[in-house]
Amino acid sequence: MSIVNIAMCDFCGRTSREVEYMISNGEDKLHICELCINEAKEKVDARHADKVEPEPAEESEAQPEPADADPIEVDAEVIGE
């Protein structure tokens, strides 16, 4: 008589015989079934859907382009640092 290991989902308790597939952490210590994965994904998706995207910040006054800047003022600022 051989002993058969049946994996059990650590979240819901279903066995690998009750579900289509089971994922383990690679060491066969933790398992999660596809039903729990789907439920977790739905919860994550719902949580992200509830988040409001922030409004883009309004652009402040445009900074002068380097070609538009007065070279004497730029030199004074650099020397003053």
N, C-alpha and C positions, 0 to 999 in steps of 0.2 A: 504494500500500500504506500503510495507516494503522497507527500504533503504538498498541497498547492497553496501558495501565498496569494491571497486576494487583497488587493489594495483597497483602502477605504478613504474617501474624501475627508480631509481633516476639517472641512467647513460644514458639510451637511450630513456626513455619515453614510452616504450612499457607497455601495461597493462597486468595484470595477465591472461586475456582472450586471449592474443596474443602469450603467451609463455607457455611452458610445466610446468615450475615451477619457483617460485619466492622465494627468501630468504630474510627475514627481520632481523633486529638487535634485535628482541625480544620485542621491544616496538612499533613495527609497525610504526616507524618514517622514517626508511631508508630501501630501498628495492633494490635488484639487481637480474636481471633475469639470467637464465642459459646461454643465448647467450652472455651477457656481461662477465660472469664468464669465459666462454670458451675463449673469446677474450683476457681477461686479462691474463689467463694462458698461451696462446700462446706467448704473449709479454714477460712475465717473462721467459718462456723457451728459447725464442730467445735471450734474454739478457744474460742468463747464458751460452748459447752455444757460444756466442761471447767472453766470458772471457777465457783467456789463463791460463792454469794451470801453476803455477811457477815450475821451474825445482827444483828437490830436491837438497838441499845443499850437497856439497861434504863433506864427513866425514873428519874432520881434523885428525891430527896425533893421533893415539890411545893413550889414557892415560894409564899409567901402572896400572895393576890390583893391588889391595891392597896387595896381597901376594908378588908381585914383587917389591914393594916399600921398600926402605931401612928404617928400623924402627928408626934408629938414626936420619935421616933427617926428618921423620914425627914427631918425638918427638920435634925436634928443631923448626919446624914450629909451632906446637901447643903451645909450651912454649913461643915462640916469639910473639904470638898474644895477 
